Amino acid sequence: MKNSYKISIVIAVAAVGWIASGQFGGADQTNAKTADEAKIVSKKVALPRVRVNFSVAQIKVNELVILGKTEASRKVNLKAETSGRIVAIKAQKGDRLKKGDVIVQIALDDRPARLSEAKAKLNQREIEYQAAKELSARKFRSKVKLAETQALLDSARASLAKIKLDLNRTVIRASFDGVLEARPVEIGDVVAVGNSVATIVDLSPMLVVANIPESQIAKVQTGLTAKARLVTGKTFEGKIKYVSAQAINATRTFKVEIETPNVDRSIVAGLTVELRISLGMVRAHRVSPAVLTLSRDGLVGVKSVTDTGIVKFNPIQLVADTPEGMWLGGLPDHVTIINRGQEFVKVGQKVDPVPAGTTAISELKGK
């Protein structure tokens, strides 16, 4: 056989083999492609799963929980109203005082002598006035002279009253019942008019001062009852007696004062207080703090699932924070709350909700 025929036969056999292998290989590739496409479609169809809990609102006392501090209802800085040397100390720091109790005493110096002089001068002016009055009645002295003696008599009376007042000011007394908080003077100190001598605080009643957020101020009014708990664990109640009419510019909050009896003075000033102000009844849901999340705008809320499986963000209002959980207001009476997986899904996304208590959800991936 010629070489050209042999070459032709070899080429024909190779071509047939190549075509046959291409057909079988093409089928395999087509099957593989179809399987990959099926997987892609399967991935597209699978929805992210979240664990949900169906919650029904309950009646709950709406409490505003804020932090405040105790303050004395009155605080007075007693100052010297006359000058002199301190000669006696009658009260120590921390002493409980009654109104009128002596705290310190200033030296009398020449005040008794000036008092005697003022009395003598007044006696003289009274005699002169009586004589002038009798003479004027008999027409022996003019009304002008009588007016002069009257003026001198009034001046003598004023001088006597002035020295008596100065004598009284040498004894510094408590202006109300309270506790002597400070006494910056000692025996031998010389004080001038206006120098601080003592500080008295009134702890009965006691005030609790707090700042209310502007979003809650419309619900707070005088007369409402507030429950308070000190850092020491002591609890007590009080009434709101003052609500500021103007916000604090730096914090946009309003100052409120709660007054409570403190007859035994067991509550001291300056303690941190947790306040719970009752604002009436409200419908609320009890949830775990773990379900809380933030919106894009920075609002605190929870994510829920609608009947069609769409994720929705719900802003909330904190009603109460208890050891059993948080009570949230501002939600519908019936709501399906996402309690696991809320951080992995977006608002508006369709999800596969799995009720709490069923088989555990596999790890959620992506948003």
C-alpha positions in Angstrom: 0.0 0.0 0.0 1.2 3.4 -0.8 2.4 5.6 2.0 -0.2 8.3 1.1 -3.0 5.8 1.7 -1.6 4.7 5.0 -1.3 8.4 6.2 -4.9 9.0 5.1 -6.2 6.0 7.1 -4.3 7.0 10.2 -5.7 10.6 10.0 -9.3 9.3 9.5 -9.0 7.0 12.5 -7.7 9.8 14.7 -10.5 12.1 13.6 -13.2 9.6 14.4 -11.6 9.0 17.8 -11.4 12.7 18.5 -15.0 13.3 17.5 -16.2 10.3 19.7 -14.3 11.5 22.7 -15.6 15.1 22.2 -19.2 13.9 22.3 -18.8 11.9 25.5 -16.7 14.6 27.1 -19.3 17.3 26.1 -22.0 15.3 27.9 -19.9 15.2 31.0 -19.2 18.9 30.9 -22.9 19.7 30.3 -23.9 17.6 33.3 -21.2 19.3 35.5 -22.4 22.7 34.3 -26.0 21.8 35.0 -25.1 20.7 38.6 -23.2 23.9 39.2 -26.1 26.0 38.0 -28.4 24.0 40.3 -26.1 24.7 43.2 -26.2 28.5 42.4 -29.9 28.5 42.2 -30.1 26.5 45.4 -28.0 29.1 47.1 -30.1 31.9 45.7 -33.3 30.3 47.0 -32.0 29.5 50.5 -32.9 32.4 53.0 -30.9 33.4 56.0 -32.4 31.9 59.1 -33.1 33.8 62.4 -34.5 32.7 65.7 -37.6 34.5 66.7 -39.9 34.7 69.7 -43.6 35.7 69.4 -44.2 38.3 72.1 -47.5 39.7 73.5 -47.6 43.0 75.3 -48.4 43.0 79.0 -49.7 45.7 81.4 -46.7 47.2 83.2 -46.0 50.2 85.4 -44.2 52.8 83.3 -41.2 53.9 85.3 -38.6 56.5 84.4 -35.3 55.2 85.8 -32.5 57.8 86.2 -29.6 58.6 88.5 -29.5 61.5 90.9 -27.8 62.6 94.1 -28.9 63.6 97.5 -28.6 67.3 98.5 -29.4 69.2 101.7 -32.6 71.1 101.5 -30.9 74.2 102.9 -27.3 75.3 103.3 -26.3 78.6 104.9 -22.8 80.1 105.2 -22.9 82.3 108.4 -20.8 85.4 108.2 -19.6 87.9 110.8 -21.8 91.0 111.0 -19.4 92.8 113.4 -15.7 92.8 113.8 -13.7 91.4 116.7 -11.7 88.6 118.2 -13.2 85.1 118.7 -13.3 84.4 122.4 -15.5 81.3 122.7 -16.4 78.2 120.6 -19.7 76.6 121.5 -20.1 74.0 118.7 -17.9 71.6 116.8 -18.1 70.4 113.2 -20.7 67.7 112.9 -22.8 68.8 115.8 -26.5 68.8 115.4 -27.8 72.2 116.3 -31.2 73.7 117.2 -32.3 77.1 115.9 -30.7 79.7 118.2 -27.9 77.5 119.5 -24.6 79.5 120.0 -21.8 78.6 117.7 -19.1 81.2 118.4 -18.8 84.4 120.4 -16.9 87.6 119.6 -15.2 89.7 122.3 -17.4 92.5 123.6 -14.5 94.9 123.9 -15.8 98.5 124.6 -19.4 97.7 123.5 -20.7 97.6 127.2 -19.3 101.1 127.8 -20.8 102.4 124.6 -24.1 100.9 125.6 -24.0 102.8 128.9 -23.1 106.0 127.1 -26.0 105.6 124.7 -28.4 105.0 127.5 -27.2 108.1 129.4 -27.4 110.2 126.2 -31.0 109.0 125.6 -32.0 109.8 129.1 -30.6 113.3 128.7 -32.4 113.8 125.4 -35.7 112.7 126.9 -35.4 115.2 129.7 -34.5 118.0 127.3 -37.4 117.1 125.0 -40.0 117.1 127.9 -38.7 120.5 129.1 -38.9 121.9 125.5 -42.4 120.5 125.1 -43.7 122.1 128.3 -42.1 125.5 127.4 -43.5 125.3 123.9 -47.0 124.6 125.2 -46.7 127.9 127.3 -45.4 129.8 124.3 -42.0 130.2 125.9 -40.1 128.2 123.2 -40.7 128.1 119.5 -41.8 125.1 117.5 -38.4 125.1 115.8 -36.6 124.5 119.0 -39.0 121.8 120.0 -38.4 120.1 116.6 -34.6 120.3 117.3 -34.9 118.6 120.6 -37.2 116.0 119.0 -34.5 115.2 116.4 -31.8 114.9 119.1 -34.0 112.5 121.0 -34.6 110.4 117.9 -30.9 110.3 117.2 -30.1 109.1 120.8 -32.7 106.3 120.4 -31.1 105.2 117.1 -27.6 105.2 118.7 -28.9 103.0 121.5 -30.5 100.6 119.1 -27.4 100.4 117.0 -25.1 99.5 119.9 -27.6 96.9 121.1 -27.7 95.4 117.6 -23.9 95.3 117.6 -23.8 93.6 120.9 -26.3 90.9 119.7 -24.1 90.3 116.6 -21.1 89.3 118.9 -23.0 86.0 119.4 -23.3 83.9 116.2 -26.2 81.5 116.5 -27.7 78.7 114.3 -30.4 80.2 112.0 -32.3 76.8 111.8 -32.1 73.2 112.9 -29.3 71.5 111.1 -25.8 70.1 111.2 -22.6 72.2 111.6 -20.8 71.3 108.4 -17.9 73.7 108.7 -16.4 76.2 111.2 -13.3 77.9 109.8 -12.5 80.0 112.9 -10.8 79.2 116.2 -10.4 81.1 119.5 -8.1 84.0 119.0 -9.0 84.6 115.3 -9.9 88.1 114.4 -12.8 88.4 112.1 -14.1 91.4 110.0 -17.6 92.0 108.7 -18.3 89.5 106.0 -15.8 86.8 107.1 -17.2 83.3 107.0 -17.7 81.8 110.5 -19.8 78.7 110.1 -21.7 76.6 107.5 -25.0 74.8 108.5 -26.8 72.3 106.4 -30.4 71.2 106.8 -30.8 67.5 106.2 -34.5 67.2 107.1 -36.2 67.1 104.7 -33.7 65.7 102.2 -33.7 66.5 98.5 -32.8 64.2 95.6 -31.8 66.1 92.5 -31.8 64.6 89.1 -31.8 65.6 85.4 -34.7 64.4 83.2 -34.1 63.9 79.4 -36.1 66.3 77.3 -37.9 63.4 75.7 -39.4 62.5 79.0 -40.0 65.8 80.7 -43.6 66.2 79.4 -44.5 63.1 81.6 -43.0 64.5 84.8 -44.9 66.8 87.0 -44.9 67.9 90.7 -46.7 65.6 93.1 -45.6 62.4 91.4 -44.2 59.7 93.7 -40.6 58.6 93.2 -38.8 55.5 94.6 -35.2 55.9 95.5 -32.4 53.5 96.2 -29.0 54.6 97.6 -25.7 52.9 96.8 -25.8 51.6 100.3 -29.0 49.7 99.5 -31.3 51.8 101.6 -34.6 52.6 99.9 -37.2 55.4 100.5 -39.9 57.3 98.7 -40.4 61.0 98.0 -42.6 63.5 96.1 -41.5 65.6 93.2 -41.6 69.2 94.5 -39.9 71.1 91.7 -39.5 70.7 87.9 -37.3 73.2 86.1 -39.1 75.3 83.4 -35.8 75.7 81.4 -33.4 73.1 80.1 -29.7 73.0 80.9 -28.1 74.1 77.7 -25.1 71.7 77.9 -27.1 68.5 78.4 -30.6 69.4 77.2 -32.0 68.0 80.4 -34.4 69.5 83.0 -33.6 69.6 86.7 -36.1 68.0 89.1 -36.1 67.9 92.9 -37.7 65.1 95.0 -38.3 65.8 98.7 -38.3 63.1 101.3 -38.5 63.2 105.2 -35.2 62.5 107.0 -36.1 63.0 110.6 -33.4 60.7 111.9 -30.9 62.3 109.4 -29.8 58.8 108.3 -29.5 60.0 104.7 -26.5 62.2 104.1 -25.9 64.7 101.3 -23.9 63.8 98.2 -24.9 60.1 97.7 -25.7 58.6 94.3 -29.4 57.6 94.0 -31.2 55.4 91.6 -34.6 57.0 91.0 -37.7 55.3 89.7 -40.5 57.8 88.8 -43.9 56.2 88.2 -45.5 57.6 85.1 -48.7 55.4 85.1 -49.5 52.1 83.3 -48.3 51.1 79.9 -48.4 48.0 77.6 -44.9 46.6 77.3 -42.9 43.5 76.2 -40.4 41.8 78.4 -37.2 40.9 76.5 -33.6 40.1 77.0 -31.2 43.0 76.6 -29.4 40.9 74.0 -32.1 41.6 71.4 -31.4 45.3 71.4 -29.7 46.7 68.3 -29.0 50.1 66.6 -30.5 51.5 63.5 -28.4 53.4 60.9 -29.6 56.6 62.5 -28.3 55.4 65.9 -31.7 54.7 67.4 -32.0 51.9 69.9 -34.6 49.3 69.0 -35.3 45.7 68.1 -35.7 43.9 64.8 -38.8 41.9 64.1 -40.2 39.7 61.3 -43.4 40.6 59.5 -46.0 38.0 58.5 -44.3 37.8 55.1 -40.9 37.2 56.6 -39.5 40.7 56.0 -37.1 42.2 58.6 -38.3 45.4 60.3 -36.7 47.8 62.7 -38.8 49.0 65.7 -37.7 51.9 67.9 -38.4 51.3 71.5 -39.0 53.1 74.8 -37.4 51.7 77.9 -40.2 51.2 80.5 -38.2 49.3 83.2 -35.0 47.4 83.6 -35.4 44.5 86.0 -33.3 41.4 86.9 -35.9 39.3 84.9 -35.4 41.4 81.7 -36.1 44.7 80.1 -39.6 46.0 79.6 -39.9 47.8 76.3 -42.7 50.1 75.1 -43.4 51.5 71.7 -43.9 48.1 70.0 -47.1 46.6 68.6 -49.2 44.5 71.0 -48.2 41.4 69.0 -44.8 41.2 67.5 -42.3 38.5 66.3 -39.0 39.6 67.7 -35.7 38.4 66.4 -33.8 37.2 69.4 -30.8 35.6 67.6 -29.2 36.6 64.3 -30.5 40.2 64.2 -27.0 41.5 63.6 -26.6 39.4 60.4 -29.7 40.5 58.6 -30.7 43.9 57.2 -34.0 45.8 57.4 -36.2 44.9 54.4 -34.4 41.6 53.9 -36.5 38.4 53.6 -35.5 35.8 56.1 -36.5 32.3 57.3 -37.8 32.7 60.9 -37.3 29.8 63.2 -39.3 29.8 66.5 -37.3 29.7 69.7 -37.1 26.2 71.2 -36.7 24.4 67.9 -33.5 22.8 66.5 -30.6 25.2 66.9 -29.8 27.5 64.0 -26.6 27.0 62.1 -24.1 29.8 62.0 -25.5 32.8 60.2 -23.2 34.3 57.5 -23.4 37.6 55.8 -26.0 40.2 55.9 
